[in-house]
């Protein structure tokens, strides 16, 4: 029966389950007594919801605490083994697939390298994902019947279509409306009930840092993905679930270097790891041959900042210093446009370079940004390390799980897309 505001009793119950689950997940363990004021529900509603969640195996007891003059209060928590998620990072050098339990503890992982030049044929990538899913689901701790969904972080713009699901426009890797979700569904052995959630990798990185990393507590933040190329996720009060922006294709130099997207003068043509290594090579440097970008960048750092008493490679050092300047200038644009409280740098290249040249990046950002927003922002590194994209990808099915009150929804694009976005918006830390 619908209520006057249009919500049905079923909607109300689902909302109550969501409220209790999320509060226990992020702030638990808690007692029934504490859940009332924490969720705004009456004691009777809390008791009913908790009883349902325990009966469904989603909540379990976690010890007790003394109360003021009464019986000890039983603590409750979300049961870690009541659900599992798969998070996938389609990166520049490899496809990483990880299986997590409900508390995002890693249970298994599989990786497929893309080779020195990277092979981004969408059929090949879909095959890597399929094989990785099969491998992690074959691990001892995997329980396929408890799989809530598969989240995938990809480079490029993701468009959700009614006929093919998620379609990826990845200009820098040659994907022109690649029907990735359709390919995964046709190649995977997963049952139809298991949904796929595909989004931009910078956005999944940003969501992970906002929920569990260095972004917690911030309302305005920018999380930068610095890898072979660069991208960013912007979180504001108006866009609380985060929005991927193609920051790497901001023009920083008219008639400048040709970017891998084909346009001249993009930030990515100067600040991405691929261009950084290319400029070192063009200046006479010798990156290791027939190796991936991560290994080559490690070698570049070693010769640019050698042990004391050894002369640095002047070309490598000059390229890194120029890269810090371009990154700082690019960050100043984000500061002026979005006035964030925090800017966080992640991605494999950002984590490699950050400890060495973050002070220079900060200095250049402050030089180019307007004084007022610059005075309010902090610039630092992400905390979740190289697995942040896979963690963020796994958050997508987790958010859907919360939005549905702990029930598995029918995996249709039309019903699941608003639900998981609503859950992300609700959970973004204040």
Secondary structure, DSSP 4 states (H G I P E B T S, - for coil): -B-TTS-BHHHHHHHHHHHHHHHHHHH-SEEHHHHHHHHT--HHHHHHHHHHHHHTTSEEEEEEE--SSSPPEEEEEE-GGG-EEEEEEE-SSEEEEEEEETT--EEEEEEEE--SS----HHHHHHHHHHHHHHHHTSTT--GGGEEEEEEEESSEEEEETTTEEEEEEGGGTEEEE-HHHHHHHH--S-TTSEEEEEEHHHHHHHHHHHHSTTTT-SSEEEEEESSSEEEEEE-SSSTT-EEE-GGGSB-STT-PBPTTS-BSBTHHHHSHHHHHHHHHHTT--PPTT--HHHHHHHHHHHHTPPTTS---HHHHHHHHHHHHHHHHHHHHHHHHH--SEEEEESHHHHHHHHHHHHHHHHHHHHHS-HHHHHH-EEEE-SSGGGHHHHHHHHHHHHHHHHTTS-PPP--HHHHHHHHHHHHHHHS--
